[in-house]
Amino acid sequence: MSASVPGDRLVLVTGADGRLGYSTALRFAAEGASLILHTHDRHNAERTLDRLVADGIDPRSIRMVTADFRRLGEVDELATRLCAELPALDVLVNAASVPGAPGRTHTEDGFELTLQVNYLAPQRLTMALVDALAAARGRVVSVTSRMHVGGNIDYSDLDRKRGIYAPTAVYAQSKLALTMFTRSLAETGPGGLTAVSVHPAEFEIDMPYLRSHIDAPMEEAAEVIATLADPAFPVLDGGYYVGTESAIPAGLVRNSRARTRLAAWSNGLLVTA
């Protein structure tokens, strides 16, 4: 990646090959930020870069990186590379996400697919980058969903191998876990780092068919993310936002014991994987 202009922010956006991630990348590029853009694979990286260039973005301000969030080994490899190369990171946007799988689906790592992509992968990547974020007094913006309020975390069946399976239930669980993690990161992470979670649109971005917004534009959602990532915009550290307004999250997000239990389970995976 080319050297950035002094004063420019360095922003990492995951899921830049998705609708929200791409619009978010465009929004930060318009601010003059240097971008590290994550995509699922090399093909998507090339296609995403071509689109950005066609939209007028200077390719010298962009670095493409890849990792399949369905494979935690690839997430760890990406995290290792970035940690070695980035002394400081101003913004991390956790935008990579998938809807609940239509049927029980498990990754090669043995986890339910939606939980791994929407929670475990961003949690691992974020934890690896906390020192770089703290060094820049940076912000983490995790894209969640209002559906997290109806979620539940069943430690006896996190992989959803038993009982009734429902795509909306696994999706809500994954977003609940991400929202809980973001709150814990704000409370227990290194000093200087700020973390918030946000439902940035008036509909479910990952499941637009629930509200018939399949073709809805992402510009307003991207603007919300960029606003929350702006160090000049005051936020409640660890807060949950709907748009740019602070909102009340699920009870488990506000429950420190529940968050400690999730952190212990998740961090145990980091140690043993």
MOLIN-V207172 format. One record per helix or strand. SS is the DSSP state (hx for helix, st for strand). FROM is the first residue (numbers start at 1). TO is the last residue. If there is no record, write none. Layout:
# MOLIN-V207172
SS&FROM&TO / SS&FROM&TO
This chain:
# MOLIN-V207172
st&10&13 / hx&19&30 / st&34&39 / hx&42&54 / hx&59&61 / st&62&66 / hx&72&85 / st&91&94 / st&106&106 / st&112&112 / hx&113&135 / st&139&143 / hx&146&150 / hx&167&188 / st&194&199 / hx&208&210 / hx&219&229 / st&240&242 / st&245&247 / hx&251&254 / hx&256&272
